[in-house]
Amino acid sequence: MNATSSEPVSLRLLDREFHIACAPEERPGLVAAAQFLDGKMRELKSNAKVPGFDRLAVLAAVSIAHDLLTLRKEHDSQEQVLTDGLASLRRKLDGLLDAPVK
């Protein structure tokens, strides 16, 4: 991110306001990420006994990181299945193309 092209963005997490500089094209993604994090923190807050802001932020970060890693693992597994399937189809096609014509 180029410092000369950044602009401040106001984000709210549990009714606290944070100002972060970002490039204009990153703004929508950053705002969406903050809204997602705010929702996760509010969800955790409703299930906890008087948790502090910092603790909620850490719990939300760990929860989101866990979800991300789980999705990555699933994606990698599905990608491997697809790769294996395509390799099998390629071998079959090669076998058909190499077979003598009758």
Stockholm file with secondary structure:
# STOCKHOLM 1.0

chainA/1-102         MNATSSEPVSLRLLDREFHIACAPEERPGLVAAAQFLDGKMRELKSNAKVPGFDRLAVLAAVSIAHDLLTLRKEHDSQEQVLTDGLASLRRKLDGLLDAPVK
#=GR chainA/1-102 SS CCGGGCEEEEEEETTEEEEEEECGGGHHHHHHHHHHHHHHHHHHHHTSSSCCHHHHHHHHHHHHHHHHHHHHHHHHHHHHHHHHHHHHHHHHHHHHHHSCCC
#=GC SS_cons         CCGGGCEEEEEEETTEEEEEEECGGGHHHHHHHHHHHHHHHHHHHHTSSSCCHHHHHHHHHHHHHHHHHHHHHHHHHHHHHHHHHHHHHHHHHHHHHHSCCC
//
